[in-house]
Amino acid sequence: MHVAEQWRSESVVASGGSAAPYDYGPTVLAEAGRYRAWWCSQLPGIGPDGDDVLHAESDDLRGDFATAGGASAVPVFNGRPGGFDAMHTCDPSVLKTGDRYYLYYTGAAGDHAHGNAIGVASGPDGLAWRREAAGEPIVTPSAAVRRSNDYGAGQPSALYLDGWFYLMFTDTTAAGAGWNGAGQFVQRARDPAFTDRVQALTQSGFEPVGPDPRIRGRSVVDAFSADWMWVDALQAFAIAHQTAEGTTITFWDRGFTRHPYEPVVLPGPWQEGPGLVRAADGHAPVSEVDSRGTVPIELLRATTANPAPTGIRSTGVGVSEVDELDD
């Protein structure tokens, strides 16, 4: 692939306001000519003293995101007393199938080692949410390897493809994670709560998930807090993850057997994982190829530390000459 054009917003586009100590980990849906964003923040007086999920919208990816009432953002999801996610709800990933939205998120009951796990909630409008799976986590740390990074499991990214719900996530205790806990693992299921025919990506392809957590032996990218989408025009998964150069987009074919295209880099400052602009089902938006044969890739990402990650700005790149790599 070759970069045809690139742009970055001149200012911060999404924020919880002056009271928010951080804003990061966005997920973005392009719907009906508007962009909807959910991200991790913390607002005083909202739920438990921990991470909250905020929401705002914009009709211009380079303009200000706000609520219908004119506020910079509104909290839509936070901790539930007594739950695995009693203190923190963060790293949202939102998709929509049928008439229902699904929110995948990192939850934790407190600030303790290996306390993170992944939950899912659903709702009719992306604002009001009900916890699924009886409020229990759908992914927990595998505990296959104990490392100095005691984060656990979290940072999910979900999409829907060919009747399967796909979930990519971090597990610092997985057998396939790196020395520092980095790595992205993939599971899929026929239902959004991951109870029906759950499979994990292994070195031999997708295999049923059983009681042995060591099945998480294969990582698709060496990273934390990644996001992904399926690009129909390329027939490939596109994974956005942070590297020294900026945000790198790594491509995998449908069966995760090869990289069909060279990686693409969106340079620029970053502090936390990116959120790709996606259609409701987690695919690239319908207009992924313009009349010039250019495929646009657009995202939001935190760009500064103050001291925690904040300053969500938008950036995009057009790539052309998307011939597949030779086998």
N, C-alpha and C positions, 0 to 999 in steps of 0.2 A: 504494500500500500504506500501511497505518497500523499503527503499533507498538501491539500489544495488551498486551504484558508484556515485562519484561526482567529478567535476573538476572546476577550475577557471583559466582564463588567467593570465599569470604572469605580463602582462603590459597592458596599455591602448591600445585598438584596434581601436577606432574611435575618431576622433578629427577634429575640424575646424582649427586647427593650433594655433600657438602662439598668433595670433591676436584675437582669439575667446574667449570672457570672460566666456562662458559657453557652455556645450554640454550635452543635456539630452533629455528624452522623445523619445527614438528610436522606430522605427517599422522596422521589418526585414522580408524579403522574401527569401526563398530558391528556386532558379530558375536555372535549367540546370547546376547543379554542382557548382553554385556560390551563395554567400550570398549578398543581396543588402540591404543597410540600409539607412534610412532617419531619421533625428533627428532635434531637435530644437537648434538653435545657433544664433549668430549674428556676421556678418563680416563687418568691416568698409568699407564704400563706396558702399554697396550693398543695393539699394532700400531705403525705409524710415528707420529712426533711431529706429528700433524695431526688433522683432524676425524674423528670416529667417529659412527656411527649407533647410538643407544640404543633400547631397547624396554622398555615396561612396560604393565600392564593395570589396569583398575579396573571394578567393577560400578556405580560412581556417578561421573558426570562431574564432580561437585563434590567428590568425595573424593580420597584419595591413590591415585596410580598406583604399582604395585609389581610385582615379579616373583613367581613362584610360590614361590620360596624366601624371600621377605620383603625382599629388597634393593630399593633405590629404583629401580634400572634395571639392565639388562644390555646390554653392547655386543654387537651382532649383525653389524656390517659396518664394515670399515675399509680403509685403503689396501693396495694390492698392489704389492710391489717390482717396478720395471720397467714398470709400466703407466702409462696416461695419468692414472690416479687413484692414483699411488704414495703421495702424502702426504695428500690430503684426500678424504673422502667425506662429503657434507653434503646438506642440503635434500631429505630423502627424500620420495617420494610413493609410497604403496603402494596397490595394488588387487589383486583376486583374480578370475580367470575360470576356470571349471571347478574343478579341484582344485589350481590353482597360483597362488601369489602372485607379484606382480611389483613390484620395487623400482626406481624411477627416481630418479636422484640426480645431484648435481653432483660431478664429480671433477676433481682437478688433481694434476699430478706435483710441483709445487712452488709457491712464491709468486712467480710471474712474470707479466708482462703478457699478457693474452689467453690465459691458461693454462687457463681453465675450459672444460669440455665436459660433455655429459650421457651417462651410461651407464645400463645396465639389467641387473638380476640377477633370478633367479627362485628359488623354493624351495617346498617342500611345506607349510611351517608358519609362515612369516613370521619365522623365527628363523635358520635355516640358509639361506645364499644361494649361488648359483652364477652367476658372470657370464655374460651372454648376449652375442651378437654377437662371439664370439671375444675378448671382453674389450676390444673397441675401442669408442670413443664412437659413439653413434647420432645425436647432434647436436653440431656444432662451430660456432664463431663464423663468421658469414658473411663478415666482413672487408670489408663493403661500404663502411663509413664508419669512419674512425679518430677516436675521441673521447678526451677526457681521462679518461673513465671506461674503464679498460682491463680490466674484469671478464671480458668474453667471454660465453659461453653457459652457462646453468645455471638453477637454481631451477625445476625442472620440476614440473608437476602433471598427473597422468594420470587418464583415465577411459575407460570402455568403453561405447559407444552404437551400436546398430544394426549390429553387426558390425565396427565401427571402433574402433581404439585412438586416442584423442585425446590430444595432448600440448600443453600450454601452457607457455611458458618465456620467460626473459629472454635477450636477445642485445643487448648494448650496442653491438655493431658493425653491427647491422642498419640498412638504409636507413630503415625505418619507426620507429626509436627516436627519442626526444626528444633535446634538446641534451645532457642529462645521462645518456643511455643508457637511460632508463626506457622501458618498453614490454613488452607481452606478446604473443607470437606463437604461432600455432597450426599444428600439423601433425597429420595423421592417417594411419594405415596399417591394413592388414588383419591385420598380425601384431604381436606385442608388441615385437619387435626392430626394427621400422620398416625392413623391407626389401621388403615386398610392397605395391605400389601406393601408394607414399608421396605424399601431397598436402599442399600448403601453402595456408593461407587468404590470398587476395589481395583486392584491391579488386573483382575480378570473381568472387569465390567461390573454391572449392577448385580448384587446378590442380596437375598433376603436378610433382613436384620434379625439376628438371633440374640441370645443372652450374652454372647461374648463381645465386649466393647472394643476388643482389639481389631475389629473389622475396619475401624477408621485408620487404615494403614496407608491410604493414598490421598495426597493433597494435590489440588489442581493448580494452586499458585502459592508461592512463598510470601504470605502477606497476612496482615491483620485488617479488619474492618473493610472488606472489599464489597463491591456491588456488581451485579451482573444483569444481563438481559439476553434474550434470544433475538437475533437479527435475521428476519426471514429472507431479506434480499441477499444475505451472505450464507444462509443456512449454517449459522455458527453461533455459539455462545460467545459473548463479549464480556470479559471480566475487567472491571476497573479497579486498580489497586495502586497504592502509593509507592513510588520508588524515589531514588535520589534526584532524578530529573524532573519529577512532577507526578502526574497521574499516568500510569501505563495501562493500555488496553491490550489484554492478551486474549487470543481467540482459540477456541476449541471446536472441533467438529461435533456432530450430534452424539456420537458414541464415546467421546473423550479418548479417541485413539491417536489424534494428530492435531498439530496447529496448522490450520489451512491458510493462514495469513500471517504476515510479519506483524509484530506488535506496533502499536501507535502510541506516541507519547504526547500528552498535553502538558507542556511545561508550565511552571509557575509555582508560587509559594503554596504550601499546604500544611495543615496541622492534624487533620483527622481524615477518616475515610470519605470517599466521594459518594454522591448519589446521582446515578445516571437518570436522565430524563427518559421515561419509559411510558408505553401505553398501559392501559389498565391491567392487562394480563401479564405484564412484565416483559413484553416484547418491545423491540424498537418501535417508535411511532410509525404510523402508516406511511408517512412521507419520508421514509429513510433514504430514498434515492431521488435526487432532483433531476431536472431535465438535462443537466450536464454530466450525469452519471456519478455525482458526488454523494457519498454517504455521510450525513452529519452525525457527530457524536457530541452530545451536550450533557453537562452535569453541573451540580452544585457541590462545593466543598468548603470547609473551614480553612481560612488562610492565615490567621494570626493567633498568637497565644497571649492572653491578658489576665492572669497567666495561663488559664485553661483555654482550650481551643475555642475560637469564636471567629467572627468576621466571615460569614458565609457569602461567598461570591459565586457568580456563574461564569462558566467558560465553555467554549465549544471549538470543535475542529471539523473540517470537512476533509474526507479522505477520498482519493480517486485511484484509478487504475487498480481495481481490487481483484486482480488475477490471483488464482489460488497458487500456493507454493507447490513446487514439485514434490512428489512423494519421496 
